[in-house]
Structures are given as structure tokens and as C-alpha cells.
Amino acid sequence: MNYLPIFIDIKQKPCLVVGGGDIAYRKMSLLLKANAQITCFDQSACANVQALADQGKITLIKRNFEAGDISTQTLIISATNNTQVNAQVSKLAHSANIPVNIVDSPDLCSFIMPSIVDRSPIIIAISSAGKTPVLARLIRAKLESTIPHAYGKLAELAGSFRDQVKAKFSNIEDRRFFWERAFSGIIAEKVFSGRVDEAKAAMQQQLDDSTDSDVGEVYLVGGGPGDPDLLTFKALRLMQQADVILYDRLVSEGVMELVRRDAELIYVGKERDNHSVPQEGINQLLVDLAKKGRRVCRLKGGDPFIFGRGGEEIETLAENGIPFQVVPGITAASGCSTYSGIPLTHRDYSQSCRFVTGHLKDGSMNLPWDELAVEQQTIVFYMALKGAKHLSDKLIEHGMRGDMPVALVEKGTTPDHRVWTTTLVELPTIVATKPIKAPTLIIVGEVVKLREKLNWFDPSD
């Protein structure tokens, strides 16, 4: 290693910053987070540094740095654009054995400032040894996206129980098992959901060896329309910690690649007139798995609460006292229309939007056609490919123009994304003559005209 990674306690310790520009301000902001007592030397500090001084957060001395200024410092940072001053600060600090950082000059530093993921008291520092700070920042961004901000609260909670756990478990292996269970189960999820008091009670229950802690939890997760980059951070985290994944037909291969590698996978997909597992069976399976102490991710395409039967599933969970969480996903209407260059609303074309299922529970398409066949409105039909002729006839029958623009979006947001545009009167013909397959959304409205101008995802189409 070119540098030894260490963490220094500078609470209420004197720290020196030479320079008062924007870069120096950013360094001071980090030092203030660690509760340092900062003295800054600069004849013409920037507005942000001056504001820190006016607020009493730092001591600003408006003169040039002098050799005697380093005598009582715990840590020094030089952030000037004067190479001679920076070299002088480095030499003096090294002679006095005071840790020094010269911004953008690793050869003059005794320590370097890492990229930081701050989940205090959990702190993660990433360094490239000064070789490529941009790469270190990119790595930090990846970590930021996968580590919930509430990890700090989880660490604080664990710290409050540390003495009790140590007193109960004399064996270090037993203690480690206890903490692993706490950090990867319901307790952690309660903290991440903001239910810290419940998490504290659950931690106490686990410590007291309550049998209630043997009940698992169900995560109802929206997998989005297909592109795995559209998953939420929370969805990805729960997918990677679940013991069992129940997934349906509309979850894309790219999304499935992100589930925990050793999780048990159970396919419960449904197609029209072909249900691999009846809905009632899925509901009961979620309950049975959770009662065995499993962490179960019910992974659905799109959003669980938009034509996804999520409400039916959590009703059963609630009736059986099973803890659950619901993670929304980008619904197909939003994802598919966006990737097709079709805004669902637009001041010049549409002031409202309606999501409609083209396949009701009894198999019919009994819809409020009078409310749908109006101007200045966008209609998105889910699961309506088979009933395309019926919806076309009904909308025209209730007053909608036959030349109303229509788009059909097949496998939206995925590499197989494909779009056909037509008119309402020609919709049945294009469905009958083109190789269009489910899952396909049908978008009806004037906004479809904008696709020609706004198509960004597949410009060659």
C-alpha cells in the first residue's frame, strides 16, 4: 500500500487551512463535520469561507501564511494556487511531524484526502493514492447507491446494545451470529424504514430469544418495466438479501441477474388463461415461507400496486400477521412511454392521463367508454393486445376520432424495445398483420405525434 488508511480524531483539535478559495472551503466543510477547530489564513477569502467566519464556525485571519503558524496544529491543509506557498507549508509540516495535505500535489503530502461515504458513525474512505481521484469518486458513487443512509442509525442502535450482547454471549462466535442476524434481517429493515423504536424493541426481543423473531418478512418489490437501471436503490437492496424470490413473467432477465445468487427462485408467472400458480396459491405461499423464517421477495414487473395484484397479496399477509414492505417501481406506462419519446401529458396535447386494464378479473373489457373517449386525454391500456379491436370499436362508437394517434410499445425499455404507431381505426389491422406480442402497451392520444420529434432511445427506429 502506498498509504496506510487511518481515521484521525480531530474533535475540538486545532487544524490549519492555508488558502480561502472554493477548494479550501470544501476541505473546511469536511473538517467541520469532524468538529475540528479551524484557523484559515488568506488575504482575500471567498464568500463561502467568509460566511463560515461570520457564523463563528472558523477563525479567519486575513494575512499571508507565516512559518510560525504551524506550531500548535494537529493537521494542516494547503489549498492555494501558489506553488511556492504550498511547498513551504509542506516542508514546515514535515519538519514538525504534523500531518499535511497539499491539494492536487500528492508528492508534497504526508496524507491524502479520500473520497468519503458518510454514514456516521460508519465511514468509508476510498483512495486511488492520488493517481486518479475521478475514479475514486465514481467508486464512491456506486457505494452511495447501495448503502442506505440509515446505516448510521443501525450502527448507533447496535452500539447501544453492545454491552448487553457481550454480557449474554461469552463466545465470540455466538456474538457474531447474533449481529449477523440482526444486521441482515427484520431489525435492519425496520431501521431502514425509519421505524427505529420498533427496531429497538425487536433487537431486545432477539436478545431475549423471543420466538417471534423466527417469523420472516415479505418484500413486495416493483421490478420496473424491464431496464435494470430503473430499479430503486431499496428494491436492489431487498432483492439481494432475500432468501427466496417469487417472480412473475414480466420481470426481465436483466433484473433477475441482480437478485442474490444463492436465493431460491420460484416462478409464479401468469399469462392470459395460463396461470402457473393461481393467485390464491401465491398469497398462501408468501405466508408459508415467511412463517418458516424466510425473507421473501415478491418481485413483480412494473409497480406492485398498478395492475399488479399487490393489494391482494398484502391483504393476506396482514391477515396472517406477516411483516411486509412494499417498494414501488416505475410502472410500465411511464417507462415505456418515456423510452418511446411519448410524454403522457403535454400542455398542447393532453392535460390528463388514464391507466386502464384491458383484461378484467372476469375476462371482460367492460370500461367507462364515455369517460375515455374525450379530447385532451391520454389513455394507456395494459393487457389489451388481444382486445385491441374491441377497444378501437368502442372508443370510436363513443365519439373518439378514427384518426386519433396510437402507439403500441412491445417489451418497453429492454433491448427488445419496439414501437409501432398507427391510428385508432387502423389499430385492429396492425395487431392482426404485424408480429406484435405481449407484453405490449397501447397508448392512445395526440401525444403520440410527439414521438417523431422526441424519440431518443432508438433514433434509428
C-alpha positions as CSV (number, residue, x, y, z in Angstrom):
1,M,0.0,0.0,0.0
2,N,1.2,3.5,-0.8
3,Y,-0.7,4.9,2.1
4,L,-2.0,3.4,5.4
5,P,-5.7,4.1,5.7
6,I,-6.3,5.6,9.2
7,F,-9.0,7.7,10.8
8,I,-7.9,10.7,13.0
9,D,-9.8,12.1,15.9
10,I,-9.7,15.9,15.4
11,K,-12.7,16.8,17.6
12,Q,-12.0,20.3,19.1
13,K,-8.4,20.0,17.8
14,P,-6.7,22.9,16.1
15,C,-6.4,22.5,12.3
16,L,-4.9,24.9,9.9
17,V,-6.1,25.6,6.3
18,V,-3.9,27.8,4.1
19,G,-6.0,29.4,1.4
20,G,-9.5,30.6,1.3
21,G,-10.9,29.7,-2.1
22,D,-13.6,27.3,-3.1
23,I,-11.4,24.2,-2.8
24,A,-10.3,25.3,0.7
25,Y,-14.0,25.8,1.6
26,R,-14.8,22.2,0.6
27,K,-11.9,20.9,2.7
28,M,-13.1,23.1,5.7
29,S,-16.6,21.7,5.3
30,L,-15.2,18.1,5.8
31,L,-13.1,19.2,8.8
32,L,-16.2,20.9,10.4
33,K,-18.1,17.6,10.0
34,A,-15.4,16.1,12.2
35,N,-15.8,19.0,14.7
36,A,-12.3,20.5,14.1
37,Q,-11.3,24.0,15.3
38,I,-10.2,25.6,12.1
39,T,-7.9,28.6,11.5
40,C,-7.7,29.8,8.0
41,F,-5.0,32.2,6.6
42,D,-5.9,34.1,3.4
43,Q,-5.9,37.8,2.4
44,S,-9.0,37.5,0.2
45,A,-11.3,34.6,1.2
46,C,-14.2,33.6,-1.0
47,A,-17.8,34.4,0.1
48,N,-18.4,30.9,1.4
49,V,-15.3,31.0,3.6
50,Q,-16.2,34.5,4.8
51,A,-19.6,33.2,5.7
52,L,-18.2,30.4,7.9
53,A,-16.1,33.1,9.7
54,D,-19.1,35.4,10.1
55,Q,-21.0,32.5,11.6
56,G,-18.2,31.8,14.1
57,K,-17.5,28.3,12.6
58,I,-13.9,29.1,11.8
59,T,-11.2,31.7,12.6
60,L,-10.3,33.6,9.5
61,I,-7.0,35.6,9.6
62,K,-6.7,37.9,6.6
63,R,-2.9,37.8,6.0
64,N,-0.4,35.5,4.3
65,F,0.7,32.3,5.9
66,E,3.8,32.5,8.1
67,A,6.1,29.8,9.4
68,G,5.2,30.2,13.0
69,D,1.5,29.5,12.2
70,I,2.0,25.7,12.2
71,S,3.4,25.3,15.8
72,T,0.2,24.1,17.5
73,Q,-1.6,22.4,14.7
74,T,-2.9,18.8,14.7
75,L,-3.4,18.7,10.9
76,I,-2.7,21.1,8.0
77,I,-4.2,21.5,4.6
78,S,-2.9,23.9,2.0
79,A,-5.2,24.8,-0.9
80,T,-3.7,27.8,-2.6
81,N,-2.8,28.3,-6.2
82,N,0.7,29.4,-5.2
83,T,3.2,26.6,-5.6
84,Q,5.9,28.3,-3.5
85,V,3.5,28.7,-0.6
86,N,2.3,25.1,-0.9
87,A,5.9,23.8,-0.9
88,Q,6.8,25.9,2.1
89,V,3.7,24.6,4.1
90,S,4.7,21.0,3.2
91,K,8.3,21.4,4.2
92,L,7.4,23.1,7.5
93,A,4.8,20.5,8.4
94,H,7.0,17.6,7.6
95,S,9.8,19.1,9.7
96,A,7.3,19.4,12.6
97,N,5.9,15.9,12.0
98,I,2.4,17.4,11.5
99,P,0.1,15.6,9.0
100,V,-0.2,17.7,5.9
101,N,-2.2,17.6,2.7
102,I,-1.3,19.8,-0.3
103,V,-4.3,19.8,-2.6
104,D,-3.6,18.2,-6.0
105,S,0.1,17.7,-5.1
106,P,0.4,14.1,-3.7
107,D,4.3,14.3,-3.7
108,L,4.1,17.1,-1.1
109,C,1.6,15.3,1.2
110,S,2.0,13.1,4.2
111,F,-1.6,12.1,4.0
112,I,-4.2,12.4,1.2
113,M,-7.9,13.1,1.4
114,P,-10.0,10.1,0.3
115,S,-13.5,10.1,-1.3
116,I,-15.9,9.6,1.6
117,V,-19.1,7.7,2.0
118,D,-20.6,9.2,5.2
119,R,-23.0,7.1,7.2
120,S,-21.7,8.3,10.6
121,P,-20.6,6.5,12.7
122,I,-19.9,4.3,9.7
123,I,-17.4,6.0,7.4
124,I,-16.0,4.5,4.2
125,A,-12.9,6.1,2.6
126,I,-11.8,5.4,-0.9
127,S,-8.4,6.3,-2.3
128,S,-6.5,5.9,-5.5
129,A,-3.3,7.0,-3.8
130,G,-3.6,10.3,-5.7
131,K,-3.4,8.6,-9.1
132,T,-7.0,9.1,-10.3
133,P,-9.3,11.0,-7.9
134,V,-12.1,10.8,-10.5
135,L,-12.1,7.0,-10.4
136,A,-12.3,7.1,-6.6
137,R,-15.3,9.4,-6.8
138,L,-17.0,7.1,-9.3
139,I,-16.5,4.1,-6.9
140,R,-17.9,6.3,-4.1
141,A,-20.9,7.0,-6.2
142,K,-21.5,3.2,-6.7
143,L,-21.2,2.6,-2.9
144,E,-23.5,5.6,-2.2
145,S,-26.2,4.0,-4.3
146,T,-26.1,0.6,-2.4
147,I,-25.6,1.7,1.2
148,P,-28.7,3.2,2.8
149,H,-28.3,6.5,4.7
150,A,-29.9,4.8,7.7
151,Y,-26.8,2.5,8.2
152,G,-25.6,5.2,10.6
153,K,-28.7,4.8,12.8
154,L,-28.3,1.0,12.6
155,A,-24.7,1.3,13.9
156,E,-25.9,3.6,16.7
157,L,-28.6,1.1,17.7
158,A,-26.1,-1.7,17.7
159,G,-23.7,0.3,19.8
160,S,-26.4,0.8,22.5
161,F,-26.8,-3.0,22.7
162,R,-23.2,-3.9,22.6
163,D,-22.6,-4.4,26.3
164,Q,-25.8,-6.4,26.7
165,V,-24.8,-8.7,23.9
166,K,-21.3,-9.1,25.2
167,A,-22.7,-10.0,28.7
168,K,-25.1,-12.6,27.3
169,F,-22.7,-14.3,24.8
170,S,-19.3,-15.2,26.2
171,N,-18.4,-16.9,22.9
172,I,-17.3,-14.6,20.2
173,E,-18.8,-16.8,17.5
174,D,-22.2,-16.6,19.2
175,R,-21.9,-12.8,19.3
176,R,-21.0,-12.7,15.7
177,F,-24.0,-14.9,14.7
178,F,-26.3,-12.6,16.8
179,W,-25.1,-9.5,15.0
180,E,-25.2,-11.0,11.5
181,R,-28.8,-12.0,12.1
182,A,-29.7,-8.5,13.4
183,F,-27.9,-6.7,10.5
184,S,-29.4,-8.8,7.7
185,G,-33.0,-9.3,8.9
186,I,-36.1,-7.5,10.1
187,I,-34.3,-5.3,12.7
188,A,-32.2,-3.7,10.0
189,E,-35.2,-3.3,7.7
190,K,-37.1,-1.5,10.4
191,V,-34.3,0.9,10.9
192,F,-34.1,1.5,7.1
193,S,-37.8,2.2,7.0
194,G,-37.5,4.8,9.8
195,R,-39.1,2.6,12.5
196,V,-36.2,2.9,14.9
197,D,-38.3,2.3,18.1
198,E,-39.7,-0.9,16.6
199,A,-36.2,-1.9,15.6
200,K,-35.0,-1.4,19.2
201,A,-37.9,-3.5,20.6
202,A,-37.1,-6.2,18.0
203,M,-33.4,-6.1,19.0
204,Q,-34.4,-6.6,22.6
205,Q,-36.7,-9.5,21.6
206,Q,-34.0,-11.1,19.7
207,L,-31.6,-10.7,22.6
208,D,-34.2,-12.3,24.9
209,D,-34.6,-15.1,22.4
210,S,-38.2,-14.4,21.7
211,T,-39.9,-17.0,19.4
212,D,-41.5,-14.1,17.4
213,S,-38.1,-13.4,15.9
214,D,-38.5,-16.7,14.0
215,V,-41.1,-15.1,11.7
216,G,-39.6,-13.9,8.4
217,E,-40.7,-11.0,6.3
218,V,-42.1,-10.4,2.8
219,Y,-40.8,-7.7,0.4
220,L,-43.3,-6.7,-2.3
221,V,-40.9,-5.2,-4.9
222,G,-41.6,-3.4,-8.1
223,G,-39.1,-4.6,-10.7
224,G,-39.9,-1.8,-13.2
225,P,-40.7,-2.1,-16.9
226,G,-37.5,-4.1,-17.8
227,D,-34.4,-1.9,-17.8
228,P,-32.5,-2.9,-14.6
229,D,-31.1,0.6,-14.3
230,L,-34.6,1.8,-13.5
231,L,-34.7,-0.2,-10.2
232,T,-34.8,1.8,-7.0
233,F,-31.9,1.6,-4.5
234,K,-34.3,0.0,-2.0
235,A,-35.5,-2.6,-4.5
236,L,-32.0,-3.7,-5.3
237,R,-31.0,-3.9,-1.6
238,L,-34.0,-6.1,-0.7
239,M,-33.6,-8.3,-3.8
240,Q,-30.0,-9.0,-2.7
241,Q,-30.8,-10.0,0.8
242,A,-33.9,-12.1,0.3
243,D,-33.7,-15.9,0.8
244,V,-36.5,-16.7,-1.7
245,I,-37.5,-14.8,-4.9
246,L,-41.1,-15.3,-6.2
247,Y,-41.0,-13.7,-9.6
248,D,-43.5,-13.3,-12.4
249,R,-43.4,-13.3,-16.2
250,L,-42.9,-9.6,-16.7
251,V,-39.7,-9.4,-14.7
252,S,-36.9,-9.0,-17.2
253,E,-33.7,-11.2,-17.4
254,G,-31.6,-8.1,-16.6
255,V,-33.5,-7.5,-13.3
256,M,-33.3,-11.2,-12.4
257,E,-29.5,-11.1,-12.8
258,L,-29.4,-8.7,-9.8
259,V,-31.1,-11.0,-7.2
260,R,-29.0,-12.7,-4.6
261,R,-27.0,-15.5,-6.3
262,D,-27.9,-18.2,-3.8
263,A,-31.5,-17.3,-3.3
264,E,-34.2,-19.9,-4.1
265,L,-36.1,-18.9,-7.3
266,I,-39.8,-19.7,-7.6
267,Y,-41.6,-18.8,-10.9
268,V,-45.2,-17.8,-10.3
269,G,-45.8,-16.1,-13.7
270,K,-49.2,-15.7,-15.2
271,E,-50.3,-15.3,-18.8
272,R,-53.8,-14.9,-20.1
273,D,-55.6,-18.2,-19.5
274,N,-52.4,-19.8,-18.2
275,H,-51.5,-19.3,-14.6
276,S,-48.5,-21.4,-13.4
277,V,-49.7,-20.7,-9.8
278,P,-53.2,-19.4,-9.0
279,Q,-53.2,-16.0,-7.2
280,E,-54.6,-17.6,-4.1
281,G,-51.7,-20.1,-4.1
282,I,-49.2,-17.2,-4.4
283,N,-50.8,-15.4,-1.5
284,Q,-50.6,-18.6,0.7
285,L,-47.1,-19.4,-0.4
286,L,-45.9,-16.0,0.7
287,V,-47.4,-16.7,4.2
288,D,-46.0,-20.2,4.4
289,L,-42.4,-19.2,3.5
290,A,-42.5,-16.2,5.9
291,K,-43.7,-18.4,8.8
292,K,-40.6,-20.6,8.2
293,G,-38.4,-17.6,8.9
294,R,-37.6,-16.9,5.3
295,R,-37.0,-13.4,3.9
296,V,-39.2,-13.5,0.7
297,C,-39.0,-11.0,-2.2
298,R,-42.2,-11.0,-4.3
299,L,-40.7,-9.5,-7.4
300,K,-43.2,-8.0,-9.9
301,G,-42.8,-6.3,-13.2
302,G,-43.7,-2.6,-13.1
303,D,-45.3,-1.4,-9.9
304,P,-46.9,-3.8,-7.4
305,F,-50.0,-1.5,-6.9
306,I,-50.7,-0.8,-10.6
307,F,-52.5,-3.8,-12.1
308,G,-50.0,-6.0,-10.2
309,R,-52.4,-7.6,-7.6
310,G,-50.1,-6.3,-4.8
311,G,-53.0,-5.2,-2.8
312,E,-54.5,-8.8,-2.8
313,E,-51.2,-10.2,-1.6
314,I,-50.5,-7.9,1.3
315,E,-54.1,-8.3,2.4
316,T,-53.4,-12.0,3.0
317,L,-50.1,-11.1,4.7
318,A,-51.8,-8.6,7.0
319,E,-54.5,-11.1,7.9
320,N,-51.8,-13.6,8.9
321,G,-49.6,-11.2,10.9
322,I,-46.7,-11.4,8.5
323,P,-44.4,-8.3,8.4
324,F,-44.1,-6.8,4.9
325,Q,-42.7,-3.9,3.0
326,V,-43.8,-2.5,-0.4
327,V,-41.3,-1.0,-2.7
328,P,-42.8,0.9,-5.7
329,G,-41.4,0.5,-9.1
330,I,-41.6,2.5,-12.3
331,T,-44.9,1.4,-13.9
332,A,-44.9,0.2,-17.5
333,A,-46.9,3.2,-18.7
334,S,-44.3,5.6,-17.5
335,G,-41.2,3.6,-18.5
336,C,-42.5,2.5,-21.9
337,S,-43.8,5.9,-23.0
338,T,-40.6,7.7,-21.8
339,Y,-38.3,5.3,-23.7
340,S,-40.6,5.7,-26.8
341,G,-40.4,9.5,-26.8
342,I,-44.1,9.9,-25.9
343,P,-44.8,12.2,-22.9
344,L,-48.0,11.1,-21.3
345,T,-49.1,14.7,-20.7
346,H,-48.2,17.9,-22.6
347,R,-49.7,21.4,-22.4
348,D,-50.6,21.4,-26.1
349,Y,-52.0,17.9,-26.4
350,S,-53.1,16.3,-23.1
351,Q,-54.0,17.6,-19.7
352,S,-54.8,14.2,-18.1
353,C,-53.8,10.6,-18.4
354,R,-55.6,7.4,-17.5
355,F,-54.2,3.9,-16.9
356,V,-56.7,1.2,-17.9
357,T,-56.5,-2.5,-17.8
358,G,-57.8,-4.2,-20.8
359,H,-58.4,-7.5,-19.0
360,L,-60.7,-7.6,-16.0
361,K,-60.9,-10.4,-13.5
362,D,-63.9,-11.9,-15.3
363,G,-62.1,-11.7,-18.6
364,S,-64.3,-8.9,-20.0
365,M,-63.4,-5.4,-21.1
366,N,-66.3,-3.5,-19.6
367,L,-64.9,0.0,-19.3
368,P,-66.4,3.5,-18.9
369,W,-66.0,4.3,-22.6
370,D,-67.8,7.7,-22.4
371,E,-65.1,8.9,-19.9
372,L,-62.3,7.6,-22.0
373,A,-63.4,8.9,-25.4
374,V,-62.6,12.6,-24.7
375,E,-60.2,15.1,-26.1
376,Q,-57.0,16.3,-24.4
377,Q,-56.5,13.0,-22.6
378,T,-54.0,10.2,-22.9
379,I,-55.1,6.6,-22.3
380,V,-52.7,3.8,-21.6
381,F,-54.1,0.3,-22.0
382,Y,-52.4,-2.5,-20.1
383,M,-53.0,-6.2,-21.2
384,A,-55.2,-5.1,-24.1
385,L,-53.5,-6.6,-27.1
386,K,-56.0,-9.4,-27.5
387,G,-58.9,-6.9,-27.1
388,A,-57.4,-4.2,-29.5
389,K,-60.3,-4.5,-31.9
390,H,-62.9,-4.2,-29.2
391,L,-61.3,-1.1,-27.6
392,S,-60.9,0.5,-31.0
393,D,-64.6,-0.1,-31.9
394,K,-65.8,1.1,-28.5
395,L,-63.8,4.3,-28.5
396,I,-64.9,5.2,-32.0
397,E,-68.5,4.3,-31.1
398,H,-68.4,6.7,-28.2
399,G,-67.1,9.6,-30.2
400,M,-63.3,9.4,-30.5
401,R,-61.9,10.2,-33.9
402,G,-60.8,7.3,-36.0
403,D,-57.5,9.2,-36.9
404,M,-56.6,9.5,-33.2
405,P,-52.8,8.6,-33.0
406,V,-52.0,5.2,-31.3
407,A,-48.7,3.7,-30.3
408,L,-48.0,0.0,-29.4
409,V,-44.9,-0.5,-27.2
410,E,-43.6,-4.0,-27.0
411,K,-41.1,-5.0,-24.3
412,G,-40.5,-1.4,-23.5
413,T,-37.2,-0.2,-22.0
414,T,-35.5,-3.5,-22.8
415,P,-33.0,-4.3,-25.6
416,D,-36.1,-5.7,-27.5
417,H,-38.0,-2.5,-27.2
418,R,-40.1,-2.0,-30.3
419,V,-42.8,0.6,-31.2
420,W,-45.5,0.7,-33.8
421,T,-47.5,3.8,-34.5
422,T,-50.9,3.9,-36.2
423,T,-54.4,5.4,-35.8
424,L,-57.3,4.2,-33.8
425,V,-59.3,2.9,-36.8
426,E,-56.2,1.0,-38.1
427,L,-55.3,-0.5,-34.7
428,P,-57.0,-3.8,-35.3
429,T,-55.3,-4.2,-38.7
430,I,-51.8,-3.6,-37.4
431,V,-52.3,-6.0,-34.5
432,A,-53.5,-8.7,-36.9
433,T,-50.8,-8.2,-39.5
434,K,-47.7,-7.3,-37.5
435,P,-45.7,-9.7,-35.3
436,I,-46.7,-7.9,-32.1
437,K,-46.5,-10.0,-28.9
438,A,-47.2,-9.4,-25.2
439,P,-46.2,-7.6,-23.1
440,T,-47.4,-4.7,-25.2
441,L,-48.9,-1.4,-24.0
442,I,-51.3,0.6,-26.2
443,I,-51.1,4.4,-25.9
444,V,-54.0,6.4,-27.3
445,G,-53.8,10.2,-27.7
446,E,-52.5,13.2,-29.5
447,V,-49.2,12.9,-27.6
448,V,-48.2,10.0,-29.8
449,K,-47.5,12.6,-32.5
450,L,-44.5,13.8,-30.5
451,R,-42.7,10.5,-30.9
452,E,-41.3,11.6,-34.3
453,K,-39.6,14.6,-32.7
454,L,-38.7,13.2,-29.2
455,N,-37.7,9.6,-29.9
456,W,-34.4,9.4,-28.1
457,F,-34.0,5.7,-27.1
458,D,-34.0,4.2,-30.6
459,P,-33.3,7.0,-33.1
460,S,-32.9,4.5,-35.9
461,D,-36.4,3.3,-35.5
